[in-house]
Amino acid sequence: MDLQANFTSPAMEGDLMALTRGEQPPALGELIAPTESADIAADCTCPDESPRCIHVLCVAYEVAAEIDRSAATLLTVMGTDTA
C-alpha cells in the first residue's frame, strides 16, 4: 500500500514561490491587506483639521512604495513578525 499525502496545491506552490522571490502572492494580500480606509488608523499633530492631512498621506505613500519594492514589508506593517 502506497501512502502519500499531498498537502500543497498548484496554487499554494505558486504562492510559496512568489514569497521566496520576495513578491506578494495574491491570496496573501486578500487575507492581510487593509480593504477599507477605516482599517488604517492615522494621527498627526499638525494643525490641519482634515482626517487625512498631507503628512499622513505622505507617510502612506512612502509605505505603499516600500511594499511595492518588498512585499514582505506588508507583513511587518500589519504586525506579523517575519524574523
N, C-alpha and C positions, 0 to 999 in steps of 0.2 A: 504494500500500500504506500503510495507516494503522497505525503502530506506537505503541501506548500501553502503558505499564506501570502496573499498579495495585498499589502497594506497601502499601496500607492496607486493612484490612477494616473493616466497620462497628464491630466490637468494639474495634479499635485506635483508631478515630476517637473512640469514646466514652471510652476511657481517656485519650486526649490532651486531650479537652475537660474531663474531670474534673481533670486536672493543672493546666490553665490556670485552673480555678476554685479551685485550692488544695485539692482533695479527693484522697483516696487511691483510685485505681482498684483494684477487687478483684484483678485479675491481678497488680498490683504488690505488694500485700500478701502474696499467696501466695508470691511469689518472695523477698522480703527480710525479712518479719516472722518473729520467732522463733516456733517452733511448740511447743517444749518448754521447761520451766524450765531444763533443762541448757544451753540455748542462751544463757543470760544469766549472766554472771559478776558476782558482787557480793561486797563485802568491807566490813566495818565494824570499827572499833577499840573498840567498846563491849564491856563485859564479858559480854554476853548470849551464851550458848553455842549458841543455835539458828542454823541456817544462814541463816535469813531474819529478822533482828531487825527491830524496829519502825522503825528508821532506814532500812534498806534498803527495807522495804515502803512507807514514806512517799515516798521518792525515786521508786520505781517508780510509785506512784500519780500523783505530780506529772508525771512524764514521760508517762504514758498520757494524762493530762488535756491536756497540751500537744500531743500527737499528735492528739487529738480536735479541738483548736482549729485546728491547722495540720498537715495531713497530711505536708507536706514535712519536718517535724521527724523523722519516721520515717527518712527518708534520712540525715539528719545523725546520728541515734543509731546507725544501722547502719554509719556510716563512709563514706558516699557524699557527696562534695563537690558541692553543688548550685550553687555560685557560678560 
